[in-house]
Amino acid sequence: MKKGSIMIILGFICVVLGLLPLFLYSELISNRFFMLGGILLIIIGIFRNKGYFNKNYFMAIFSVIALWGLMLLYIYLFRTSEYLESTNIFYFQMILFILLIIFVGRAYILRLKKGNL
């Protein structure tokens, strides 16, 4: 089995594990990371099976990161129960969000410098 296929399977498992607490307990803060991480694993696995990473790969990754950022912004602006109950987890996820933007942005810029469009 290809490594990309294993990543796709792990991504689907993460998405399902992230959705279960949402449907059973209506808790969003703890499983949001698993859902978006699973989506990222699925995208990476699909492009790894293709054998190359093009601009569509980076746009897909940026769109998932933007979705994560919008969810964090919504939770912060409207002070939902997820924010009020666990501010430490929220700020930890903000740090992860910023680091993910830095790493993906760096990979995208280095790709442009190498000329691999």
KOLPA-80703 format. One record per residue (C-alpha): y, z, x; residue in one letter. Coordinates in steps of 0.2 Angstrom, whole numbers, padded with zeros to 4 digits, always signed. Example, Ala and Ser with C-alpha at 12.3 -4.5 7.8 and 13.67 -1.06 7.14 Angstrom:
<nodes>
-0022+0039+0062A
-0005+0036+0068S
</nodes>
This chain:
<nodes>
+0000+0000+0000M
+0017-0004+0007K
+0029+0009+0011K
+0042+0002-0002G
+0029+0004-0016S
+0026+0022-0011I
+0045+0025-0012M
+0046+0017-0029I
+0032+0028-0035I
+0040+0044-0028L
+0056+0038-0036G
+0048+0037-0053F
+0040+0054-0051I
+0057+0062-0046C
+0066+0054-0061V
+0052+0060-0073V
+0053+0078-0065L
+0072+0077-0067G
+0071+0072-0085L
+0059+0085-0091L
+0070+0101-0089P
+0084+0090-0098L
+0073+0087-0113F
+0065+0104-0113L
+0079+0116-0109Y
+0095+0106-0110S
+0099+0110-0092E
+0108+0097-0082L
+0114+0105-0066I
+0097+0108-0058S
+0089+0091-0061N
+0104+0079-0059R
+0100+0078-0040F
+0082+0074-0043F
+0086+0060-0056M
+0099+0052-0045L
+0088+0054-0029G
+0074+0046-0039G
+0085+0031-0043I
+0090+0029-0025L
+0072+0030-0019L
+0068+0016-0032I
+0082+0005-0026I
+0077+0008-0007I
+0059+0004-0011G
+0063-0012-0020I
+0073-0019-0006F
+0061-0012+0007R
+0047-0023-0001N
+0059-0038-0001K
+0060-0035+0018G
+0079-0036+0020Y
+0095-0027+0014F
+0109-0038+0008N
+0125-0034-0001K
+0116-0032-0017N
+0107-0017-0009Y
+0124-0008-0004F
+0132-0012-0021M
+0117-0004-0030A
+0118+0011-0019I
+0137+0013-0021F
+0135+0011-0040S
+0122+0026-0041V
+0133+0036-0029I
+0148+0032-0041A
+0138+0038-0056L
+0134+0054-0047W
+0153+0056-0043G
+0158+0053-0061L
+0146+0066-0067M
+0152+0079-0055L
+0170+0075-0060L
+0166+0077-0078Y
+0158+0094-0075I
+0173+0099-0064Y
+0187+0093-0076L
+0179+0100-0092F
+0172+0116-0085R
+0155+0114-0093T
+0143+0128-0093S
+0134+0120-0078E
+0150+0123-0068Y
+0153+0140-0075L
+0136+0147-0072E
+0133+0141-0055S
+0148+0136-0045T
+0139+0137-0028N
+0126+0123-0033I
+0141+0113-0039F
+0150+0114-0023Y
+0134+0111-0013F
+0132+0095-0023Q
+0150+0090-0020M
+0146+0092-0001I
+0130+0081-0003L
+0140+0068-0012F
+0153+0067+0001I
+0140+0066+0015L
+0131+0052+0006L
+0147+0042+0004I
+0150+0044+0022I
+0133+0038+0028F
+0131+0023+0016V
+0149+0018+0020G
+0146+0019+0038R
+0130+0008+0036A
+0140-0004+0026Y
+0154-0006+0039I
+0141-0007+0053L
+0133-0021+0044R
+0149-0031+0042L
+0153-0028+0061K
+0136-0035+0066K
+0139-0051+0055G
+0124-0048+0044N
+0131-0053+0028L
</nodes>
